[in-house]
Amino acid sequence: LQLQELQLVLQVEDVLWSEIRMLWQKAKADLGPAPLRTRIELGPAWFATGFTARDDKPDNFQGLHAPGGTLIIADEASGISQKIFDEGIRALMTSYNCKLFAIGNPTDSDSAFASLFHTESPEKRLHAVSAFETPNFMENSITEEETVSGAWREKVKRKKDPFKWKGLATPQWVEEVADPSVWGVGTPIYQSRVLGQFPDASPDTLIPLSWVIAAQERDLPFSKDDPTVLGVDVAREGDDESVIVRRKGPVVRIHWAGKGLDTTQLTNKIFSSVDDVDATQVIVDADGIGGGVVDQLKHSPRMDR
């Protein structure tokens, strides 16, 4: 093992390598000197080291070769750019007995990691692991259908500790995100996070799933004094949902989403949402049936505030 790679410095030092040091301490065999902060020394030309995959630092990969071969482990591979794969990782794989092990969540269908799955080669071994193929599900023989329906509870109700793998997905979590009000079965994010598959991306996709996930995970500061603004996207019939979001500073969250409301009912829902969050402004998509909602809001004395 020669190279470990992660996208962020904190992931390298505080997540992956802290786990490596903990496992090293628990090992039953003598593995030699304890690991350093991001490096393991097993012998001459036999070591592991970890660093970030910054686009401006492809030269970090230069000169890392070993006589017996090189194993490159690219963790969080969806976040590694094509430039790093081409100028960094592939540059290491020119010598004898070099292997690449890329692992990550399939969140970005346009990533270099995804391209590894979309091209055939007899030298590749491709594996996709869904939540239902992980121990908490397999040890209890819980299927996707049982998870989504809630029938999994019957299978584990007499077990003292049915989910022993605390760091892995549980049926309770999958059941929650399978609800249409959260993610919903069949959505791109469910396909990615639960089924372990790269989401289908059509040519007319406006906002890639990877952008959505990055926005959800981003921590942005805001002040309690920032005004609260509501944004409304209006739907009426079919599978589309009407959605009310709230924005405070740069942070946006879904306040409510639902189907089947006519324009009058949705207008009343907007009024109650204004009261819920003490909103100072309401912005409505006025195209199509949204115009009816705008007219009702404009002529309501309640909007004088």
Solvent accessible surface area in square Angstrom, and as a share of the most:
residue,aa,sasa,rsa
1,L,84,0.42
2,Q,4,0.02
3,L,0,0.00
4,Q,15,0.07
5,E,0,0.00
6,L,4,0.02
7,Q,68,0.30
8,L,105,0.52
9,V,82,0.47
10,L,124,0.62
11,Q,42,0.19
12,V,6,0.03
13,E,48,0.22
14,D,69,0.36
15,V,94,0.54
16,L,36,0.18
17,W,1,0.00
18,S,45,0.29
19,E,86,0.38
20,I,28,0.14
21,R,57,0.21
22,M,82,0.37
23,L,101,0.50
24,W,37,0.13
25,Q,149,0.66
26,K,139,0.59
27,A,41,0.32
28,K,212,0.90
29,A,70,0.54
30,D,135,0.70
31,L,72,0.36
32,G,39,0.38
33,P,102,0.64
34,A,74,0.57
35,P,14,0.09
36,L,111,0.55
37,R,132,0.48
38,T,32,0.18
39,R,77,0.28
40,I,14,0.07
41,E,77,0.34
42,L,74,0.37
43,G,25,0.24
44,P,138,0.87
45,A,54,0.42
46,W,142,0.50
47,F,29,0.12
48,A,3,0.02
49,T,18,0.10
50,G,9,0.09
51,F,39,0.16
52,T,15,0.09
53,A,7,0.06
54,R,119,0.43
55,D,73,0.38
56,D,90,0.47
57,K,86,0.36
58,P,18,0.11
59,D,108,0.56
60,N,60,0.31
61,F,0,0.00
62,Q,97,0.43
63,G,65,0.62
64,L,33,0.16
65,H,82,0.37
66,A,17,0.13
67,P,114,0.72
68,G,58,0.55
69,G,17,0.16
70,T,4,0.02
71,L,60,0.30
72,I,0,0.00
73,I,27,0.14
74,A,0,0.00
75,D,34,0.17
76,E,64,0.29
77,A,0,0.00
78,S,19,0.12
79,G,34,0.32
80,I,2,0.01
81,S,33,0.21
82,Q,84,0.37
83,K,90,0.38
84,I,0,0.00
85,F,1,0.00
86,D,67,0.35
87,E,85,0.38
88,G,0,0.00
89,I,0,0.00
90,R,109,0.40
91,A,37,0.28
92,L,1,0.01
93,M,63,0.28
94,T,111,0.64
95,S,48,0.31
96,Y,163,0.62
97,N,72,0.37
98,C,20,0.12
99,K,123,0.52
100,L,49,0.24
101,F,104,0.43
102,A,25,0.19
103,I,82,0.42
104,G,26,0.25
105,N,69,0.35
106,P,13,0.08
107,T,18,0.11
108,D,33,0.17
109,S,24,0.15
110,D,121,0.63
111,S,14,0.09
112,A,6,0.05
113,F,8,0.03
114,A,0,0.00
115,S,44,0.28
116,L,24,0.12
117,F,57,0.24
118,H,115,0.51
119,T,73,0.42
120,E,164,0.73
121,S,39,0.25
122,P,125,0.79
123,E,159,0.71
124,K,58,0.25
125,R,183,0.67
126,L,77,0.38
127,H,143,0.64
128,A,61,0.47
129,V,93,0.53
130,S,16,0.10
131,A,8,0.06
132,F,31,0.13
133,E,93,0.42
134,T,24,0.14
135,P,38,0.24
136,N,1,0.00
137,F,0,0.00
138,M,123,0.55
139,E,101,0.45
140,N,11,0.05
141,S,75,0.49
142,I,7,0.04
143,T,69,0.40
144,E,59,0.26
145,E,138,0.62
146,E,40,0.18
147,T,0,0.00
148,V,59,0.34
149,S,81,0.52
150,G,16,0.15
151,A,51,0.39
152,W,15,0.05
153,R,114,0.41
154,E,109,0.49
155,K,82,0.35
156,V,13,0.08
157,K,112,0.48
158,R,203,0.74
159,K,94,0.40
160,K,209,0.88
161,D,66,0.34
162,P,28,0.18
163,F,33,0.14
164,K,138,0.58
165,W,120,0.42
166,K,152,0.65
167,G,79,0.76
168,L,72,0.36
169,A,30,0.24
170,T,39,0.23
171,P,0,0.00
172,Q,97,0.43
173,W,87,0.30
174,V,0,0.00
175,E,41,0.18
176,E,90,0.40
177,V,9,0.05
178,A,6,0.05
179,D,63,0.33
180,P,101,0.64
181,S,91,0.59
182,V,83,0.48
183,W,55,0.19
184,G,6,0.06
185,V,80,0.46
186,G,64,0.61
187,T,43,0.25
188,P,67,0.42
189,I,17,0.09
190,Y,1,0.00
191,Q,30,0.13
192,S,2,0.01
193,R,66,0.24
194,V,1,0.01
195,L,42,0.21
196,G,15,0.14
197,Q,85,0.38
198,F,30,0.12
199,P,8,0.05
200,D,120,0.62
201,A,62,0.48
202,S,60,0.39
203,P,148,0.93
204,D,123,0.64
205,T,64,0.37
206,L,154,0.77
207,I,100,0.51
208,P,36,0.23
209,L,28,0.14
210,S,23,0.15
211,W,161,0.56
212,V,59,0.34
213,I,11,0.06
214,A,42,0.32
215,A,52,0.40
216,Q,101,0.45
217,E,124,0.56
218,R,124,0.45
219,D,136,0.70
220,L,68,0.34
221,P,114,0.72
222,F,111,0.46
223,S,51,0.33
224,K,175,0.74
225,D,119,0.62
226,D,39,0.20
227,P,84,0.53
228,T,14,0.08
229,V,10,0.06
230,L,1,0.00
231,G,19,0.19
232,V,8,0.05
233,D,75,0.39
234,V,22,0.13
235,A,15,0.12
236,R,117,0.43
237,E,145,0.65
238,G,63,0.60
239,D,125,0.65
240,D,98,0.51
241,E,56,0.25
242,S,4,0.02
243,V,34,0.20
244,I,0,0.00
245,V,40,0.23
246,R,85,0.31
247,R,98,0.36
248,K,53,0.22
249,G,19,0.19
250,P,72,0.46
251,V,24,0.14
252,V,71,0.41
253,R,115,0.42
254,I,117,0.60
255,H,52,0.23
256,W,54,0.19
257,A,37,0.29
258,G,14,0.13
259,K,110,0.46
260,G,61,0.59
261,L,45,0.23
262,D,53,0.28
263,T,28,0.16
264,T,71,0.41
265,Q,91,0.41
266,L,1,0.00
267,T,4,0.03
268,N,85,0.44
269,K,65,0.28
270,I,0,0.00
271,F,14,0.06
272,S,46,0.30
273,S,0,0.00
274,V,7,0.04
275,D,83,0.43
276,D,101,0.52
277,V,34,0.20
278,D,97,0.50
279,A,2,0.02
280,T,97,0.56
281,Q,95,0.42
282,V,30,0.17
283,I,96,0.49
284,V,24,0.14
285,D,70,0.36
286,A,53,0.41
287,D,120,0.62
288,G,74,0.71
289,I,71,0.36
290,G,1,0.01
291,G,22,0.21
292,G,31,0.30
293,V,0,0.00
294,V,35,0.20
295,D,76,0.39
296,Q,62,0.28
297,L,11,0.06
298,K,142,0.60
299,H,149,0.66
300,S,19,0.12
301,P,110,0.69
302,R,119,0.43
303,M,59,0.26
304,D,125,0.65
305,R,155,0.56
